[in-house]
């Protein structure tokens, strides 16, 4: 299996930090062209940002994880990692089996690093609302 070198791990960590920070930012709205981005039931146009789309996708997928599952934390982190990578590199990869192999390999390598494992545990608890 190909391993990610320390520069690759740092780059991935930077991407993940940026995405987490983007999720924490307040929601922004813009005034798009007439009729564009109108959400049914709302009177004002609403333009979703990339981070909002990521947050919505992530929240929906994490809610689907059974909180009683003993592997819920691992599953939540896997969903987070996959969602961040899709947001960064494009949704077109979602149906590519090679993409999922890469996500699995990256997640496995991250679990092999004690510092990242601790950070992932903390993040998983936050994702699961614990």
Secondary structure as a PSIPRED ss2 file (coil, helix, strand):
# PSIPRED VFORMAT (PSIPRED V4.0)

   1 X C   1.000  0.000  0.000
   2 X C   1.000  0.000  0.000
   3 X C   1.000  0.000  0.000
   4 X C   1.000  0.000  0.000
   5 X C   1.000  0.000  0.000
   6 X H   0.000  1.000  0.000
   7 X H   0.000  1.000  0.000
   8 X H   0.000  1.000  0.000
   9 X H   0.000  1.000  0.000
  10 X H   0.000  1.000  0.000
  11 X H   0.000  1.000  0.000
  12 X H   0.000  1.000  0.000
  13 X H   0.000  1.000  0.000
  14 X H   0.000  1.000  0.000
  15 X H   0.000  1.000  0.000
  16 X H   0.000  1.000  0.000
  17 X H   0.000  1.000  0.000
  18 X H   0.000  1.000  0.000
  19 X H   0.000  1.000  0.000
  20 X H   0.000  1.000  0.000
  21 X H   0.000  1.000  0.000
  22 X H   0.000  1.000  0.000
  23 X H   0.000  1.000  0.000
  24 X H   0.000  1.000  0.000
  25 X C   1.000  0.000  0.000
  26 X C   1.000  0.000  0.000
  27 X C   1.000  0.000  0.000
  28 X C   1.000  0.000  0.000
  29 X C   1.000  0.000  0.000
  30 X C   1.000  0.000  0.000
  31 X C   1.000  0.000  0.000
  32 X C   1.000  0.000  0.000
  33 X C   1.000  0.000  0.000
  34 X C   1.000  0.000  0.000
  35 X C   1.000  0.000  0.000
  36 X C   1.000  0.000  0.000
  37 X C   1.000  0.000  0.000
  38 X E   0.000  0.000  1.000
  39 X C   1.000  0.000  0.000
  40 X C   1.000  0.000  0.000
  41 X C   1.000  0.000  0.000
  42 X C   1.000  0.000  0.000
  43 X C   1.000  0.000  0.000
  44 X C   1.000  0.000  0.000
  45 X E   0.000  0.000  1.000
  46 X C   1.000  0.000  0.000
  47 X C   1.000  0.000  0.000
  48 X C   1.000  0.000  0.000
  49 X C   1.000  0.000  0.000
  50 X H   0.000  1.000  0.000
  51 X H   0.000  1.000  0.000
  52 X H   0.000  1.000  0.000
  53 X H   0.000  1.000  0.000
  54 X H   0.000  1.000  0.000
  55 X H   0.000  1.000  0.000
  56 X H   0.000  1.000  0.000
  57 X H   0.000  1.000  0.000
  58 X H   0.000  1.000  0.000
  59 X H   0.000  1.000  0.000
  60 X H   0.000  1.000  0.000
  61 X H   0.000  1.000  0.000
  62 X H   0.000  1.000  0.000
  63 X H   0.000  1.000  0.000
  64 X C   1.000  0.000  0.000
  65 X C   1.000  0.000  0.000
  66 X C   1.000  0.000  0.000
  67 X C   1.000  0.000  0.000
  68 X C   1.000  0.000  0.000
  69 X C   1.000  0.000  0.000
  70 X C   1.000  0.000  0.000
  71 X C   1.000  0.000  0.000
  72 X H   0.000  1.000  0.000
  73 X H   0.000  1.000  0.000
  74 X H   0.000  1.000  0.000
  75 X H   0.000  1.000  0.000
  76 X H   0.000  1.000  0.000
  77 X H   0.000  1.000  0.000
  78 X H   0.000  1.000  0.000
  79 X H   0.000  1.000  0.000
  80 X H   0.000  1.000  0.000
  81 X H   0.000  1.000  0.000
  82 X H   0.000  1.000  0.000
  83 X H   0.000  1.000  0.000
  84 X H   0.000  1.000  0.000
  85 X H   0.000  1.000  0.000
  86 X H   0.000  1.000  0.000
  87 X H   0.000  1.000  0.000
  88 X H   0.000  1.000  0.000
  89 X H   0.000  1.000  0.000
  90 X C   1.000  0.000  0.000
  91 X H   0.000  1.000  0.000
  92 X H   0.000  1.000  0.000
  93 X H   0.000  1.000  0.000
  94 X H   0.000  1.000  0.000
  95 X H   0.000  1.000  0.000
  96 X C   1.000  0.000  0.000
  97 X H   0.000  1.000  0.000
  98 X H   0.000  1.000  0.000
  99 X H   0.000  1.000  0.000
 100 X H   0.000  1.000  0.000
 101 X H   0.000  1.000  0.000
 102 X H   0.000  1.000  0.000
 103 X H   0.000  1.000  0.000
 104 X H   0.000  1.000  0.000
 105 X H   0.000  1.000  0.000
 106 X H   0.000  1.000  0.000
 107 X H   0.000  1.000  0.000
 108 X H   0.000  1.000  0.000
 109 X H   0.000  1.000  0.000
 110 X H   0.000  1.000  0.000
 111 X H   0.000  1.000  0.000
 112 X C   1.000  0.000  0.000
 113 X C   1.000  0.000  0.000
 114 X H   0.000  1.000  0.000
 115 X H   0.000  1.000  0.000
 116 X H   0.000  1.000  0.000
 117 X H   0.000  1.000  0.000
 118 X H   0.000  1.000  0.000
 119 X H   0.000  1.000  0.000
 120 X H   0.000  1.000  0.000
 121 X H   0.000  1.000  0.000
 122 X H   0.000  1.000  0.000
 123 X H   0.000  1.000  0.000
 124 X H   0.000  1.000  0.000
 125 X H   0.000  1.000  0.000
 126 X H   0.000  1.000  0.000
 127 X H   0.000  1.000  0.000
 128 X C   1.000  0.000  0.000
 129 X C   1.000  0.000  0.000
 130 X C   1.000  0.000  0.000
